[in-house]
Amino acid sequence: MNTTITIGDAILILIGICSIIILIYIIRVLRNTLPVLKTLQAILEDTQTVTKIVSDAAVNVEDTIASLSESSSEMADFIHDNKNSFKAIVSLLNAVIAIKKLLC
């Protein structure tokens, strides 16, 4: 029984063997890649959580700064409107300090 293998048949067999080897290689690569992808997903979820916390804190800081700015503006207006009263209080304090120095 003689079987002849043509060059075309040999090439097809070689292509089939190479296809099986490549398929096995791809399966192994995917099996090794899945844990990496799971770890990457966990890292991205942690990053998303931290980003949300920082974003909320930034909004709170922005509100606090706006409130502080408004309070500072109101305080400046109050001081400007009551300059004479503050001058009188400062003069009174200076007088008290001067009397204290005289007595000591």
C-alpha positions in Angstrom: 0.0 0.0 0.0 1.7 3.1 -1.2 0.4 6.5 -0.2 1.8 9.5 -1.8 1.8 12.8 -0.1 1.9 15.8 -2.3 3.5 19.1 -1.4 0.1 20.7 -1.1 -1.0 18.0 1.4 2.2 18.4 3.4 1.7 22.2 3.6 -1.9 21.6 4.7 -0.8 19.2 7.5 1.9 21.7 8.5 -0.6 24.5 8.6 -3.0 22.3 10.7 -0.2 21.5 13.2 0.8 25.2 13.4 -2.8 26.2 14.0 -3.1 23.7 16.9 0.1 25.0 18.4 -1.0 28.6 18.1 -4.4 27.8 19.6 -2.7 26.1 22.6 -0.4 29.1 23.0 -3.4 31.6 22.8 -5.3 29.5 25.5 -2.2 29.6 27.8 -1.8 33.3 27.3 -5.4 34.0 28.1 -5.3 31.8 31.2 -2.3 33.8 32.5 -3.9 37.1 31.6 -7.2 36.6 33.5 -5.7 37.0 37.0 -4.0 40.2 35.8 -7.3 41.5 34.5 -9.0 40.7 37.8 -6.3 42.5 39.7 -6.5 45.5 37.3 -10.3 45.6 37.8 -9.8 45.7 41.6 -7.3 48.5 41.3 -9.6 50.5 39.0 -12.5 50.1 41.5 -10.2 51.3 44.4 -9.2 54.2 42.2 -12.8 55.1 41.5 -13.6 55.0 45.2 -10.7 57.2 46.1 -11.5 59.6 43.3 -15.1 59.9 44.5 -13.9 60.6 48.1 -11.5 63.3 46.9 -14.1 64.8 44.7 -16.6 65.0 47.6 -13.9 66.5 49.8 -13.1 69.1 47.1 -16.7 70.2 46.9 -16.8 70.5 50.7 -13.6 72.6 50.6 -15.0 74.8 47.9 -18.1 75.4 50.0 -16.0 76.2 53.1 -13.8 78.6 51.2 -16.9 80.4 49.7 -18.4 80.7 53.2 -15.1 81.9 54.6 -14.8 84.5 51.9 -18.3 85.7 52.5 -17.6 85.9 56.3 -14.4 87.8 55.7 -16.2 90.3 53.4 -18.9 90.8 56.0 -16.3 91.2 58.8 -14.4 93.8 56.6 -17.6 95.7 56.0 -18.4 95.6 59.7 -14.9 96.9 60.7 -15.1 99.6 58.0 -18.5 100.8 59.2 -17.4 100.8 62.9 -13.9 102.3 62.5 -14.6 105.0 65.2 -15.8 102.4 67.7 -12.7 100.3 67.1 -10.5 103.4 67.5 -12.2 104.2 70.8 -11.7 100.6 72.1 -8.0 100.6 71.1 -7.5 104.0 72.7 -9.2 102.7 75.9 -7.0 99.6 75.9 -3.9 101.7 75.4 -5.0 103.9 78.3 -5.5 100.9 80.6 -2.1 99.6 79.6 -0.5 103.0 80.3 -2.2 103.2 83.8 -1.1 99.7 84.6 2.5 100.6 83.7 2.3 103.6 85.9 1.0 101.6 88.9 3.7 98.9 88.5 
